[in-house]
Amino acid sequence: MTHRFAWFVFAFFITIVPVRAAALPEPAELPGPLVIAGGGKLPEAARAEFFKLAGQEKARIIVVPTASADADEVKQQDAFLKSWQELKPESVVILHTRDSKTANDPTFIKPLEDATAIWFSGGDQTKLLAAYRGTLTEKAFHKLHQRGGVIGGTSAGAAVMSDLMIESGTDVAKTGPGFGFLPGFVVDQHFVARNRRPRLEGVLAANPGYVGLGIDEGTAVVINKRTLRVYGDSSAAALLGAGAGKKPLAEVNKTGGLFDLYQLRRAAANRASADAFPPAKPRDPEVPKGALVIVGGGGTTPAIMNTFFEKAGGKDALIVAIPVDEASGPGDAGYLRRYGATNVKVLFTKDRKLADDPAFSEVLTKAGGVWFGGGRQWRFVDSFEGTLVQKRCQEVLARGGVIGGSSAGASIQSEFMPRGHPLGNTVMAAEGYERGFGFLPGCAVDQHFFARKRTGDMTGLMAKYPQYLGIGIDEATAIVVTGHTAEVLGKSKVGFYDTRAKLDGDKDYVELVEGEKYDLKMRQKLK
């Protein structure tokens, strides 16, 4: 059954004031999906995805045509409803007024109470803000999103999604607050067709810390949790303003291409930060107290693990295993026990508030060693970066303990963390996920190094960030760092990259094997 619910009254525009992005974005998935279309013909795949996310035949869709100049015309109502009626949802409802007083009427928002989806039609985005900003209707929009409902829109209906909204302007944009379903972003539409990249770049230059999302006509971006997927015939671009010594950046994806919500927001925040990363001059590579055992993945050896246990105070010492995800915890604990550990505790959470709770990480105050497991190192960052857990790991070192880890648990230990992009491990310098936990300052550690033929990757990283010492550790191989000396243990070898050194031969790194040592501060092999 199809329902209609419409109001036809008028209101004056409200005043819009500037807003600012959060300086330090927390990893937080969107409560419900968003479908953001750049205008023109809505891609059929995006329409189908919106309908699917709305509940398909159980979908209860609210269409908000208020941005359109024709929204007051009764004869136009069928046009706003038709494309959704064709999919045969449980209901389709038009919700429209131009009177903010009406938008504050509890009876007006009744259809939103059990709706599963909202669709904002195109037109003039300021008309939407004038009618609904600061009203019970806007609160109801957000309540629907908070309970997991999908919100979509095209053209003007796309612009209102972000917390910073482009109101108008051909070359130079006038901005104000949007509805904020997509915090930390500013959305522009008709992006390629109307050559709006300069306009969006200007907005980002004036509003450091925001991500620009430019969506062309016939194209849509579907955002679910933290993943942005492109649909349609043209493209969508994620833009970052200049900052942190980096030039403005535009990453363009066509249909099927992906962006990561956290990565983009973290990159934008870093570019706007007063202490942006990476620094031009990192700290010297030195571990004043305690030791690091950094394993390149792909297994280990008894000698490596015995060294780790020795540094921790013996096999009976308390070892805290920190896995990349909950499913890996038992495996990491079992790994340590197979090599002889008798007192292993697993510490895992994705809740950063819990990671800051002293009771949660109290076990670290008694630990002789910490072991970071394998997987994807960005997960460690999302869960623990800047929290009490990270601080207490550093305290384990400060009182003479040991921090170890393999694969992802190796790279997280360095100051610069290679391969941190949440969408894949091929990007060596993933903006927003370049900062490791810094137990080994002044270094960038990569793993599975020779087994996966990664020498050229480190060459490229060192060309971009020559201030770092690059360390490539192969599988079943480790470096044990005490002070500023790294000793190699294991079956294979380790490559040390120093861009200041002039090396003979065709290699731009120095190879060391088991038993050999390298001075990290002086950047030379020890004899």
C-alpha positions, 0 to 999 in steps of 0.5 A, a space after each residue: 500500500 502507498 501512502 501520501 503525507 504532505 504539507 504545503 505552507 511557507 517559511 522564511 530562511 533561517 540564518 546559517 552559521 559556519 561550523 568546524 570539523 572535529 580536530 581529532 576524529 574518533 573511529 566511529 562507524 556511521 549508525 546507519 547507511 547513506 546513499 549520496 548521489 551527485 545529481 542527474 540520473 540515479 544509477 540503478 545499482 544505487 537505487 537498488 542498494 538504497 531499497 535493499 538497505 531500507 528493507 526491500 518489500 518491508 521498506 517504509 520510505 519517506 520522500 522529502 521533496 522540499 529542495 525542489 521548487 515544485 514541491 508545493 505542486 500537488 500534480 508533481 507528487 507522483 513524480 517524486 514517488 514514482 521511482 520508489 513505488 515501482 520497487 513495491 515497498 510497504 509504503 512511500 510517504 511524502 513529507 514536505 513543508 516550508 514552515 519551520 513551525 509545522 516542522 516542529 509539530 509532533 503530528 507532522 513527524 509521525 510518519 518518521 517514527 516507524 520509517 526505515 528510509 529517507 530520500 531527499 530530492 534535488 533542488 536548492 539545499 537551502 530550502 531544506 535547511 530553512 524548513 527543517 534545521 533545528 526542528 523536531 523534524 531534523 531530530 526525527 531524521 537523526 533518530 531514524 539514522 541512529 536506529 540504523 535507517 538509511 538516508 539518501 539524497 541526490 544533488 541538493 539532497 546530497 549536499 545536506 548530508 555533511 555537517 559543512 554544507 555548500 549552500 551556493 556559489 559557482 566558483 567560490 562557495 558559500 557554506 553553512 551547516 548541513 544536517 551532519 549525517 556524514 561528519 567531517 565531510 563536505 559534499 559537492 555534486 555535479 562534480 565533473 559535469 560542472 567542473 566543481 573541483 576548484 570550488 570544493 578545493 576552496 572550501 577545504 582551504 578555508 576549512 582545514 580538517 574536512 574531507 571533500 567528497 565530490 560526486 559526479 552526475 549519474 554517480 552515487 556513493 553508498 556509505 555503510 559503516 566505514 566503507 564508501 563504495 562508488 556506483 554509476 557511470 562517472 566517478 567520485 573523488 575524495 579531496 584533502 586540502 594542503 597541510 603537513 607538508 603535503 599538497 592538495 590531493 584528489 583520489 578518484 574512484 569509478 564504479 566499484 571503487 572504495 574509500 575508507 571513512 576513518 582513513 580519510 578523516 584521519 588524513 584530513 585531521 592530520 593535515 590540519 594538525 599543529 603537530 602533523 605526522 610524520 615529523 621532519 626530524 624524528 627521534 633517534 632510534 633508541 630504546 633506553 630501557 627494556 627491549 623489543 623483539 620484532 618478528 617479520 611474520 611467517 613463523 618464528 624460531 625457538 631462539 627468538 621466542 626464548 630471547 623474548 621470554 628471557 627479556 620478559 623475566 622467564 617463561 613463567 613471567 606474566 605475558 599480555 597478548 594483544 591480538 588484532 581482533 577478538 578471534 585472533 586472541 586464543 591463537 596468539 595465546 596458544 602461540 606463546 604457550 607452544 613456545 613455553 609461556 605459562 602465564 598468558 593473558 589476552 587483552 582485547 577491545 574495540 571500545 576505546 573508552 574501555 581501553 582508557 579504563 584503568 581497570 581494563 588494562 591493570 594487567 599491563 602494570 604487572 606484565 613482564 612482556 607484551 606480545 602484539 599478534 599478526 593481522 592488519 596493523 590498522 586495527 591496533 591503531 583504531 583500538 588503542 592509539 593514544 589510550 591508556 593501553 598504549 601508555 601502559 605498554 610503554 611503561 612495560 618498557 620503561 621498567 625493563 620489560 619487553 615488547 614483541 610482536 610478529 607481522 602486524 605486531 612488528 610494524 605497529 612497534 615502529 614510529 612510522 607504520 608501513 602498510 596501514 591502509 584499511 582497504 589493503 596492505 599494498 599502500 606503504 604510506 597510508 595517510 591517517 594510518 602512518 603513525 605506529 606506536 613508536 616503541 622504536 622511534 625514527 624507524 619504519 618497519 616492514 615485514 614478510 620482506 624478502 619472502 614477498 619481494 618487498 624491497 622496492 616498496 621500502 625504496 619508494 617509502 624511503 624516497 618519500 620520507 628519507 628522515 626514517 631508517 627503513 627496516 625490512 624483516 623477513 619471515 621467521 626472522 627478528 631484530 632484538 633491540 636494546 639501546 640503539 643496537 639491533 641484533 638479528 635472529 632467525 632463519 633469513 635476513 634483515 635489510 636496513 635502508 639509510 638514504 644518507 649512505 652511499 652503498 656499493 653494488 645494486 642494493 640500496 640496503 645493507 643485509 644482516 643475518 643471524 648473529 649480526 648487529 646494526 647500530 640504529 643511531 649511527 646507521 651502520 653495521 657493527 663488526 
